[in-house]
């Protein structure tokens, strides 16, 4: 085959490929990307023993001495009990920053028609939980940093109270950068907090209503939650101020299901 014929065939091949690509693009076939589509169900009890990158991504913000985000077996008896472990050491870090780390769901949860979102939090019997937090955020935007910096979200958070054995629960929403405290447990007038251990939290929400339960008891409910979004990423997060030795909290049994 001479050079001229090879050139002609190459041009024909390129024209055919260009035509196929043009046809595909003209058909407006749906394109889905992990992280942009909304899911009707999400479930992870971490029993695989590792953090599934198809479900979760890491989030971090602020300087730390050492940190761990992994799946850890908390049962010393030999029976496996895998949980998400968030661990942070902030000794010697900057005093003017709070440090955040955790995970974010790859996909959004769409709660337009009603969803139940539940999870377990193990506060891990902190000997000094001062300025330690453990939180779950629902946030419509994706970030690899701290979701609290985003314009819209809803969170439930446990905050360590001096002298460090107790904690208090807060529920907060942010809409167009305006923050509203929905539950504070009497803070700041009531400063003693309460003892928490293994907390089972459940959100039941749709486009207008929201109910939150803790260990089976309702702690907040409204028929008009005023959230500006109807789908959101799930963030599981811990934070700490500077100059605290290694501390850790655990999350488990993440479940998103149709409200029932």
N, C-alpha and C positions, 0 to 999 in steps of 0.2 A: 504494500500500500504506500503510495507516494505521499510526500509532505502535504500537498494541496488537499488530497482526500482526507487525511487525518485532521487538518484544520477545519474542513467543512463539517466533519462528523462531530468534532468538539463543539463547534458553534451550535449545531443542531441539538446536541445533548444539553447544553446550557439553556437553550430556548425552551426545551421540554421541561427541564427542572423549574425554570422561572414560571412557566405556565401552570404547573402543578401547584406551586406555592401560591400563586395569585388566586387560583381557584379555591384553595383551602381558606385563604384569608377572606375571600368574598362571601363565604358561607356563614360567617359569624358563629363558628362552632364555639360552644362554651369552654372557657379556660378556667380551671380551678387551681388555686395555689394554696398549699398548706399555710395556715396562718391568716388567710383572708376569708375562707369559707366559714360558715357558722354550723355548729353541730347541734343535734338534738339530744345527744347522749355522750357522756364522758365518764369513764370509770377507771380508777387506778388505786389498788391497794398495795402496790409496790412489791407484791409477792414474787415478782421475777428476780428480785435482788439487785436490780440496777435501774437507773433513771432512763426512761425511754425518750430518746430525742425526737421521736415522732409525735410525742404528746407534750413534752415540756422543753422550755429553753431557760437558761440561766439569766438571772438579773443581779446586778451589783452596782453599788454607788458608794464612794467614800473609801478612805484608806483603812486598812486593817493590818494587824501584825500577822495573823494567820486565820484562815477560814476554810470551812468544809461545807460542800453541798453534795450529799450523796444519799444512797439508800443503805440503811444500817440495820442489822439484826439486834434488837434490844433485849431478846430473851436469852439469858445466860444458861438456861436449863438444857439447851440442845434443841428445843422446839423453835422453829424459825418464826420470828415476828418482825418482818421487815417494815421499816417506816422511812419516810423522808426525814433526813437529819440536816438541820441548819445549825452550824457551829461557828463561833466567832471569838477571836482573841483580839482585844483592842489596846493592850498595854503599849504605852509609848507612842500612841498615834496622836494626831492633831486634836487639840481641844476644841477647835471651832467648827468641827464637822461631826455630824451623826452618820453612822455607817449602816448601810442597808445591803441585804442580799436575800436571794430566794429564787423562785422559779415562776415562769409564766406559761400558761397553756398555749400551745401552738395555734389552736383553733379558737374562734370565738364561740360563746354559748348564746344562742338566740332564745330569749325568754318572752317573746311577743305573745305566744299562746299559753304561757305558764310553765315554769320549771321549778323543780326542787333541786337545790344545790346544797350538798352537805359535806362535812369533813370532820375529822377528829384532830384535836390539838392536845399534845402532851406538854404541859408547862415544865415538866421534868424536875419537879420538887426543888426549885432554885434555892440555894442557900443565900444568894444575894442577887435578886432580880431587879435591883434599882436601875431605872432607865433602860431596861430591856423590854422589847416589844415583840409580839408575834401577831401577825395579821393576815386576813384574807381580803383582797381587793377585787371588785368587779370594775373593770376599766375598759372603755370602748377603744382605746388606742394602745398600740404595742410599743413597748420601750424595753431596752436592755438595762435601764437604770431603775430609778425609784418611781413607781407609778404615782406616788403622792404629788409629784411635780406636774402631772398631766392636768388638763383643764376639767375633766369630768370623771367621777368615780363614786363608788360606795364601798365602805370598808367596815369590818368588825375587827377590833384590835384589843389585845390584852396588854396592859402596861404595868410593869413592875413598880411597886410603891415602897418607898423607904419604910422600915430598915431593910427591906428586900425579900421578905418571905411571902408577902401578899401581892395581889395584883388587882386591877380594876378593869372593867370592860367598857369600851366606848364604841358607839356606832356613829359614823360620820358620813355625810355625803358632800360632794363637791359638784357644783353645776355652774358652768361658765365662770369658773374660778372663784365662785362664792361658796364658802364652807358653812355647813350647817351641822351642829351637833344634835344628834337624835337621841342619844343615850350617853350619860356621863357617870352614872352611879353616884351622884351627889358631889362630884369633883367640881371646884376645889375645896368646898366647905368640908366634905367628908374625905379625909386624907388617909385613913387606915387601910382601905381596900379590903380584900377578902382572900381566903385561901382558895386556890384553884389547883386542879390536878389534871385529869383527863377530861377534856371538854368535847362534847359532841354538839356541833353547830349545824343548824339547818336554815336555809333561806327558802322561802316559798314566794315567788314573785312572778308577776306578769307585767303588762304595759302600764298598769296603774297601781296595783296593790302589792304590799310587801309585808311578810310576817317572818320574824326571826325567832328561833327557839334555841335554848341552851339546855342541854341534858334533858330534853323533853318538855321544858317549861318555856312558855312564851315570854320573851323579854322586850319585844318591840313589835308593833303592828300599826299599819296605816293603810287606808284605801286610796290614798293619793300621795305616792312617793315622790312625784315631781322629777324623776330622773329624765334626762334628755336623750337617753339612749335605750335601745331595746335589745342590743347584743353586746357582749363584753368578753374580754379575756379574763381568766382567773389567775390572780397572782397570790402566791403563798410566800410570806416574807417575814424576816426577823430584822431588828435593828438594835443598835447599841451605841451609847455614848463612848467616849474615849476612856482609856485606862481601866478597863475591866479584864480580868483573866478569862480564860476560855469558858464560854457558856454555850449551851445548846438547847434547842427545842425540837419537837418532832411533830410531823403531820402524817395523817394516814386516812385511808378509806374515802378518797375523793370520789364523789358520785354526783353526776348531773342526770336527772331523769325527768320525764314528763310529769307535771304536777298531778297528783292524784289523791 
